[in-house]
Amino acid sequence: METEAPSAREPLAEGQVIDGFRLEERTHRGGMATLWRVSRVNPSDTDAAMPLIMKVPRIKGGDDPTTIVGFEVEQMIMPALAGPHVPRFVANGDFTSRPYIVMERISGTSLKARLDAAPIPIEEVTEIGYKVATALHELHRQHVVHLDVKPSNIMFRADESGQPGEAVLIDFGLSRHDRLPDLLEEEFELPIGTAPYISPEQVQFIRNDPRSDLFALGVMLYHLTTGERPFGNPTSVSGLRQRLYRDPDPPRALRPECPPWLQEVILRCLEVDPSKRHQSAAQLAFDLHNPDQVVLTKRAQRRSRHNLWHSIKRWFASMGAETKFEASPTVQTARSPIVLVAVDVVSAEPRLLESIQSTVQRVMQTAPGSRLACLAVMKTNRIGMDELTEKDGSSRHVNMLVQLKHWARPVAAALAASKMQTKTSPQGQDTRLTFHVIEAPDPATAIIDYARRNQVDHIVMGARSNSVLRRYLGSVSAQVVAQADCTVTVVRAADAVQ
Amino acid sequence: MKLALITDLHANRDAVEAVMVHSATQGAQRLAFLGDLVGYGPEPSWVVDFVMEHVRQGAIAVMGNHDCAVVAGPPPTMAPQAREVIDWTRRQLDKEQLTFLSRLPMSVRDADRLFVHANAFAPDQWAYVVNRMEAIRSLHSTESRFTFCGHVHEPKLFHLASSGKAGEFVPVPGVPIPLSPQRQWLAIPGSTGQPRDGNPAACYAMFDIATSNLTFHRVPYDHEAVAAKVLAAGLPERLAARLINGD
């Protein structure tokens, strides 16, 4: 079949109109594509205000599979995506006449500039990591693995004050949609990706694991923190394969002020075996958003690379381990949920607290990659000064945390006993459980906000059993059920229904 | 224009009716029957009349190996069970119905679309397209960008790039797949009347000609009732079990 499009070779010029889009200005000319700022000749009401760009592939010669197939993939995947973390798709141009994609123009900057400035402040590394992980989770939830996560493919929407806001992922030319054919699967004999960021499993031709994107994000966080690339910029396949058995210098060896928790998070992203990384982008975002809850393992303490003997062992292991990873964005995000249990440890009835324990255990046991965030809300006065002195407040806070941890003990024990709990810190603490006490005047709103910020998949909470109390105080759980974005399970004490 | 692709109906009236209701809600404007209207199932007469009526109204229909066997006699290679049903089926059909079956074309070409029961390289030899090599052979044998075929009862989508690289994909029901114009595609909607991928729900696919979006669908129907009809007609028990197990 003929893929060359004669008209596609004609140079584009400012002012030219293609399918109702007027070319205003060429904004970028890269190796693979040219970008034009465009406007609609006949603006429609729906998106008249949205700035647009047209991406036009640069086809070199008659047969250039990288550009042709990559663009074909992007034309297939972009219309299937939605939400604030991807550019809005507007139109596809037919490849046989004039191939292009028209999409929303993101007005902010790419991450590339910050990478050139690395090392950058730790707080900024954390914030960038949180934003990108949040965007990746949204993408994975839409069944897509990006597979080319790198600074130039990450934009930040400028917020109202012109500051970098939400992360937006661009360029889906190497991406894989779980529910659409993978046009790149058979196309290339060499690993496809960008050398510094490509994950070990991509080097082994696996193209459906969302945790590959977490590896790439780990590479960026490492670079932003230390100013160095963890695996350099190899130009050969054997160079790429080194990341299967050689680990990088720990970030703290290069930048001592990198906190142990951040080293823990970065090195976990860079694990060769995807099952040792965070199991979802939301779980990574959770750690970056709650540094004090990151359980430190040996990774956090590492001061140098593993020795040569360790590398040799891993080199041998890497020889046989070609296709053992099997995950897809659909499966992997479904089995790695973040579960939030909101517990009123102070005033709930003991029977209800027990019922919540057993419900949470059941929920956790069905999903091996799940994480449990235990939350208690400390109610503060809505108006005026709180009567508590600061000292009372902090002791109340500590007291609640102690009670919350005490309540969760049987849950942790059950998880450990069910053999599913494989990840413990040196102190034997379960890395799947975290504890949070927050202060808020309105518990329901606090729970809903917390769930939203941390991309929680499932909220478990108790119902107030006393109907008189419920009448006067209102039902917290009813409000959460009505307003939360995710699944909510409301638990009643086992024998509460007479 | 939305085109419903219905294949391997196998004399299963209930499955065909369920697919018709579903495709109507999906906006089907034209129908294409990719062969094997009869065989295996208990209501060949109804299904042939149904397709005949739609062909009169402009639907596409091509011949399948079971349709051919009913009019020409079963070939020696046909499985004994299928052969037994062929003889039974022939007795259920009148002259007009048999004439209709005998006049079905082996393939139909409409714009850049090819409709054929088994494959494009030798439609009357009934070789199955089950893997990439056979899909490549079929796609090399036609100029058409899209080949729609049946014969194989499990839904499948093959594609061939200009570089010569082929891929295959097991479709997810209900998810529209944009068929890129840069490559050739061979789509097997899966059997309406006798699914074999472990799911007893009827298969069909919908092709939107304007957007080149192809959507595979699964439609549940009362397959247990049809299994009972198979037994009541005195057809082999195995054929009833197949409908229930989807194998």
Boltz contact constraints between the chains, C-beta under 6 A:
constraints:
  - contact:
      token1: [A, 1]
      token2: [B, 162]
      max_distance: 6.0
  - contact:
      token1: [A, 3]
      token2: [B, 162]
      max_distance: 6.0
  - contact:
      token1: [A, 3]
      token2: [B, 182]
      max_distance: 6.0
  - contact:
      token1: [A, 65]
      token2: [B, 163]
      max_distance: 6.0
  - contact:
      token1: [A, 72]
      token2: [B, 180]
      max_distance: 6.0
  - contact:
      token1: [A, 72]
      token2: [B, 182]
      max_distance: 6.0
  - contact:
      token1: [A, 76]
      token2: [B, 178]
      max_distance: 6.0
  - contact:
      token1: [A, 95]
      token2: [B, 181]
      max_distance: 6.0
  - contact:
      token1: [A, 95]
      token2: [B, 182]
      max_distance: 6.0
  - contact:
      token1: [A, 96]
      token2: [B, 181]
      max_distance: 6.0
  - contact:
      token1: [A, 179]
      token2: [B, 172]
      max_distance: 6.0
  - contact:
      token1: [A, 179]
      token2: [B, 175]
      max_distance: 6.0
  - contact:
      token1: [A, 180]
      token2: [B, 177]
      max_distance: 6.0
  - contact:
      token1: [A, 181]
      token2: [B, 167]
      max_distance: 6.0
  - contact:
      token1: [A, 181]
      token2: [B, 169]
      max_distance: 6.0
  - contact:
      token1: [A, 185]
      token2: [B, 167]
      max_distance: 6.0
  - contact:
      token1: [A, 186]
      token2: [B, 165]
      max_distance: 6.0
  - contact:
      token1: [A, 186]
      token2: [B, 167]
      max_distance: 6.0
  - contact:
      token1: [A, 187]
      token2: [B, 165]
      max_distance: 6.0
